[in-house]
Amino acid sequence: MDYLKIANSGWMWFAVAIPMVVLAAQVVLLLRKSLKDGKRMGIKNEQIKSSVTASATAALGPSVSILVGLISLMVMMGAPIAWYRLSYIGAVMYEMTSADVGAQAMGIPFEQSSMTAEAFANGVWAMILGSIGWIIVSGLFTHKIDSLRVKISGGNPKTLSIITAAATLGVYVSLTFNRMWPITSTNKSIFAVIGGALTMFLLTVWNKKRQKKWVSTWGSTIAMIVGVAFAMIF
């Protein structure tokens, strides 16, 4: 059976609707609690309205970028999982990477023409299990993280930043080079990587002095689009 028929089936919509209802309920409860406490603290209605308007406006940029990521994730993993995962996590690069790792663990390339139902299921497991650690660690160890941070960095915040950046770069460089190999003229992933990397480099250099917030919000999306364009052109 075509894996996308399973991925977009009614049962999948039903399964993801349950946590989405929970998420919507949390939003409503937090909003009601915030409004109630705001009034209790003496904050005026005009100030609350102004705060809500400013927050909603600031959320538009990230929301649109997530919507663009949603479309790319829908192509490979179907609409229900894409809707569910990006509503909860909101990091399309993590989701795509996890689904890719899950499929490759089954020996299947992360491509629509090659994906099977088993590879799809394994990708979903990787996406979900990979993010459970965040919940467990933040719930149990948040109060100890600061002392751990000081111990690892020796009290130097710059050292911790370097360690974090190096670990992140190591992971993504490994994943990137796996997609680029073998280096042949028919491997379009090479051109996609070059286009995306060049775009991010130019955006970063351009933004060093300007410090525009939209670069951090839209940078990866723009790089993704340019990378796809490079693969199609070359």
Beta strands, then each sheet from edge to edge (+ up, - down):
end
